[in-house]
Amino acid sequence: MRSEELEPVFVEYVPTDLDDGILYVSMEYATASHRCACGCGVRVVTPLGPADWILTFDGRVTLSPSVGNGQFECGSHYLIRQNCVVWRRPMTRGAALATHKLDTAQRAQTHSDVPRAGVLTKLSRWLRGFLGRS
């Protein structure tokens, strides 16, 4: 059955069998899971983090960005805003693949944003170590 609202349930472990209309949130494992809101029954898992989905909870749940199931048969595409499912145009397989490529590139960029020492800093550290100074 198509869901127009998802009720958040905070759990340590996401259950094997998911109920319709429930958004299971595991902060311990940084993930949110639910059955596709269209009613097709597909398990939708959204990892939480800066390069993935962002979950906001203020008594109600908002999940950003949208949930797009273009790789699933149903092709559903929706937002979860303040527990409500906001339907968007269905996502094609091509759009899903393009989005996946973009997400992968952004994830790689996020993980490579760790500042690294430049050549002069490395040389300075080596010289200090060589000369016995800290």
C-alpha positions as CSV (number, residue, x, y, z in Angstrom):
1,M,0.0,0.0,0.0
2,R,1.4,3.5,-1.0
3,S,2.5,5.5,2.0
4,E,2.0,9.2,2.3
5,E,3.7,9.4,5.7
6,L,6.6,7.6,7.4
7,E,6.7,7.3,11.1
8,P,10.3,7.3,12.5
9,V,11.2,4.5,14.9
10,F,14.7,4.8,16.4
11,V,16.3,1.4,16.8
12,E,19.8,0.0,17.5
13,Y,19.4,-2.8,14.8
14,V,17.1,-2.5,11.8
15,P,14.7,-5.5,11.8
16,T,14.8,-8.1,9.0
17,D,11.1,-7.6,8.3
18,L,10.2,-4.0,7.8
19,D,6.6,-2.7,8.3
20,D,5.0,-0.3,5.7
21,G,4.9,3.3,6.8
22,I,7.8,3.0,9.2
23,L,11.3,4.7,8.8
24,Y,13.7,2.7,11.0
25,V,16.6,4.9,12.1
26,S,19.8,3.4,13.6
27,M,22.1,6.1,14.8
28,E,24.6,3.4,16.0
29,Y,25.0,2.2,12.4
30,A,24.3,5.5,10.7
31,T,21.5,4.2,8.5
32,A,17.8,4.7,7.9
33,S,15.7,1.9,6.3
34,H,12.1,1.6,5.1
35,R,10.0,-0.3,2.6
36,C,9.6,1.7,-0.6
37,A,6.8,4.3,-0.1
38,C,5.1,3.2,-3.4
39,G,4.0,-0.1,-1.8
40,C,6.2,-2.4,-4.0
41,G,7.8,-3.8,-0.9
42,V,11.4,-3.2,-1.8
43,R,13.7,-2.5,1.1
44,V,15.3,1.0,0.9
45,V,18.5,1.5,2.8
46,T,19.9,5.1,3.1
47,P,23.3,5.4,4.7
48,L,23.6,8.6,6.8
49,G,26.6,10.9,6.6
50,P,28.0,14.0,5.0
51,A,28.5,12.2,1.6
52,D,25.2,10.3,1.8
53,W,21.8,11.2,3.3
54,I,21.4,13.8,6.0
55,L,18.7,13.1,8.6
56,T,17.2,15.9,10.6
57,F,15.0,15.2,13.6
58,D,13.0,17.9,15.4
59,G,10.2,15.6,16.5
60,R,9.6,14.8,12.9
61,V,12.1,13.4,10.3
62,T,13.4,15.0,7.2
63,L,15.8,13.0,4.9
64,S,17.9,14.8,2.3
65,P,18.4,14.4,-0.6
66,S,15.5,12.6,-2.2
67,V,15.0,8.9,-2.3
68,G,15.2,7.7,-5.9
69,N,14.6,4.1,-6.7
70,G,15.5,4.2,-10.4
71,Q,17.3,0.9,-10.2
72,F,14.2,-0.8,-8.8
73,E,11.3,-1.8,-11.0
74,C,8.9,0.8,-9.5
75,G,11.2,3.7,-10.4
76,S,9.8,5.7,-7.4
77,H,11.2,9.1,-6.5
78,Y,10.2,11.0,-3.4
79,L,11.3,13.3,-0.6
80,I,10.8,12.6,3.1
81,R,9.9,16.0,4.7
82,Q,8.6,16.3,8.2
83,N,7.6,12.6,8.1
84,C,5.6,13.2,4.9
85,V,6.3,11.5,1.6
86,V,6.5,14.2,-1.1
87,W,6.2,12.5,-4.5
88,R,8.5,13.5,-7.4
89,R,8.6,12.4,-11.1
90,P,9.6,8.8,-11.4
91,M,13.3,8.2,-11.9
92,T,14.5,6.5,-15.1
93,R,17.3,3.9,-15.0
94,G,19.5,6.4,-16.9
95,A,18.9,9.1,-14.4
96,A,19.5,6.7,-11.6
97,L,22.9,5.7,-13.1
98,A,23.9,9.3,-13.7
99,T,23.0,10.2,-10.1
100,H,24.9,7.2,-8.9
101,K,28.1,8.3,-10.8
102,L,27.7,11.8,-9.4
103,D,27.2,10.5,-5.8
104,T,30.3,8.2,-6.2
105,A,32.4,11.2,-7.3
106,Q,31.1,13.4,-4.5
107,R,31.8,10.7,-2.0
108,A,35.4,10.3,-3.2
109,Q,35.8,14.1,-3.0
110,T,34.5,14.2,0.5
111,H,36.9,11.5,1.7
112,S,39.8,13.2,-0.1
113,D,39.2,16.6,1.5
114,V,41.5,15.6,4.4
115,P,44.2,18.3,4.5
116,R,47.6,17.0,3.5
117,A,51.0,18.4,4.3
118,G,52.7,20.2,1.4
119,V,56.3,19.6,0.2
120,L,57.7,22.5,2.3
121,T,56.0,21.3,5.5
122,K,57.2,17.7,4.9
123,L,60.8,19.0,4.3
124,S,60.7,21.2,7.4
125,R,59.5,18.2,9.5
126,W,62.2,16.0,8.1
127,L,64.9,18.6,8.8
128,R,63.7,19.1,12.4
129,G,63.7,15.4,12.9
130,F,67.2,15.1,11.3
131,L,68.6,17.9,13.5
132,G,66.9,16.5,16.6
133,R,64.5,19.4,17.1
134,S,60.8,19.3,17.5
